[in-house]
Amino acid sequence: MVKINYGFEKRRKEMEKKRKKEEKKRAKAENKESPESQDGELTTK
C-alpha cells in the first residue's frame, strides 16, 4: 500500500495558490497599463 506524502501535497497546493496570485497580479498590472482597452464602465456578469 502506498503512503500519501501530505507534505508534498501541501507544498503543491501552496505553489498553485502562489501561481494563481501572481497571475492575477500580472493581469491587474496589464489592465492598469492599458486603460484604452477599457471604456471606463463597470460590467457585471
N, C-alpha and C positions, 0 to 999 in steps of 0.2 A: 504494500500500500504506500502511496506517495504522500509525504508530509508537505503540507502547504507552507510556503515561506511567506508569512504575514508581513515581515519586514520589507520584503521586496514589493509586495502588493501595495503597502502604504506609500513607499517611495515612488512607485509608478503613478499612483493616484495624485500625489503631491506634484510630481513633474507635469502631469496632464493639466492640473489646475493652473500651474505657473505658466504653461504654454498658452492656455486659453486667455489668461490675464494679459500676457504680453501681446497677443493678437488683438485684443480689444483696445489696449493702449495704443498700439500702432495704428489701428483703424481710426481711433479718435484723433490722433495726430494728423493723419492724412486728411480727414474731414475738416480739421481746423485750418490746414494749409491751403485748401482749395475751396473757398466759400462760394465761388462762382458755380460750382456743381449743384448747389442747393439754392432754392429760391427764397429762403428765409422763413418759410411757413413750416409749421409743425404738422406732420402727418401722423395719423393714428391708424392702427390696423385693427 
